[in-house]
Amino acid sequence: MSVKKMMEAYTKSDHANVVEGNDPVAIVALLFDELIRSMQDFVKHSNSNTGNPETKSRQFSRSLTIIYALQSSLNFEDGGDIAENLFRLYEYGRQQLLQDWKEKSIDGTEKAIIALDEIRGAWHQLSRQGIQQDEQQGTQQSDQQGASE
C-alpha cells in the first residue's frame, strides 16, 4: 500500500472517530480543517496554466457548503458575541470566495484562509482540552469504582 493511500485511510478513520464520538468541538475543528484544505485547493487550482477547472469548481462548492454548515451550527442565543463574531468570520470567508470566483482571483481567499486558520487553532486547542477533561473524568470514575469494590 502506498504512503498516500495509508494516509487517506488513516484520515478517513480519524474523521469517522470524531463524528462517532459526537463531540461538537471536535466536529467543528474537523470542519475547519476541511474548509482550509478546500480553500487551499481552490487557490491551487485557480491557476489557469496548472490548475484543474473541475477541481477548482468542486473545491469552491465544497468550501461554501462547509461555511454554510459552520454558520448553521451557531447558537446565537447561548453564544452571544462569540457566535456573532464567528458568523462574521465565516461570512467574510464566503464573500472572499464568491468575489474571487467572479473576478478569477485568489487574493481574498488567501486572506480569508489566514484569518480562518487562526481560529482553527483555537478550535483544536478546545478539542484537546475536552479530550483531556474526558480522560481525567474517566480516570476519576475508575478510581471511584475501584474504591467502592
N, C-alpha and C positions, 0 to 999 in steps of 0.2 A: 504494500500500500504506500502511495506517495505521501510525502510530508503534508502537502496541500490537502489531500483527502482526509488525512488523520486530523488535521486542524479543523476542517469543516465538520467532521463527525463530533469532535470534542465540543466545538462551539454549539452545534445543534443540541447535544445532550445537556450542556450547561444551560442553554436557554430554556430547555424543557424543564430542568430542575427549578429554575427561577419561577416560571409560570406555575408549575405544580405546587411550589411552596406557598403560593398565594400571598407573597409579601409585596404590598403595593409599592413600597420604596424601591425594592429590587426590580420590580417591573418597570417603574419609571426610569431607573438607571439603565436598564436594558434598552428601553425605547430611546433614551438619549444616545446610547452607543450606536444604535441602528440609524438614528437620524443623522448623526455626524457622518457615519460611513456613507449613507446615501447622498448626502450633500457633497461630500468629497468626491464621490463617483460622478455626480452631476458635473462638478467643476472639471474633473479629469476628462470627461467625455464631451465637454463643450468645445474643445479644441477642434477646429474644422479640419485640420490636417491629420491628427492622430486619433481623434475621438470617434466613438461609435454613436451615431444619432439615435439608434434604437435604445441603447443602454442609457444615454442621456435622458431620453423621454421617460423610460421606466424609472430611473432614479429620481427624476423630477416628481413624478406622480407618487412614488413611494415616500419621498420626503414630505410632500403635502399631506399624505394620509397619516403619517406619524405625527405631524404637527397637529392635525385635527384630533387625533387620539389624545395627545397631551393636553390640548385645550379643553377637550370634552371631559377630561378626568378631574379638572379643577373644581374644588368646592369653595365657592365664593363666600358662603355663609360662615363656615368654620375657618377658612384660610385667610380672610380679610385682605390686608395689604399685600401679603406674600402671594396669594392667589392672583391678585390683580397685576402685580409686577411680573409674575411668571407668564400670565396671559399676554402682557405687552411684549415680553421677550419672544414668545412663540410667534406672535403676530409679526414682530419685526423680521424673524426668520422667514416667515411665509411671504411677506411683502418683498423681501430681497430676492427670494427665489422667483417670484412672479415677474418682478422687474427685470431680472437677469435673463429669464426665458424670453421675454418680449424684446429686450434690447440685444440679445445674443452676447451677453457679457457675463462675467463671473465676479466682478468686484464686490458687489453687495453680498453675494452668497459667501464669499471668503470672509468678509467682515462678520456676517452672522454666525459662521462656524466658530470663529474666535470667541464671540460672546456666549454662544451655547456651550462651548467646550468648558468654559469657566464654571458654569452651572452644573455641567455633567460631573465634574469632580466633586462638587458638594453632594450630589445625589449618591455617588458611590461611597463617600465618607459616611453619610447617613445609613446607607445599606450595611456597611461594615460594622457600624455601631450597633445596629439592630441585631446582626448576627452574633456579636459579642454578648449582647444582653440576653439573647435567647440561650446561648451556651451557658452563661452564668446561671440563668434560671433553671436550666436543665440539671446543672451540677448541684444546685441547692435542693431541687426536688429529689435527686438521687440520694443526697446526704440525709434528707428528712426521712425518706423511705427506709434507708439503712438503719437509722436511729430508732425507728418505730418497730423494727423487726426483732 
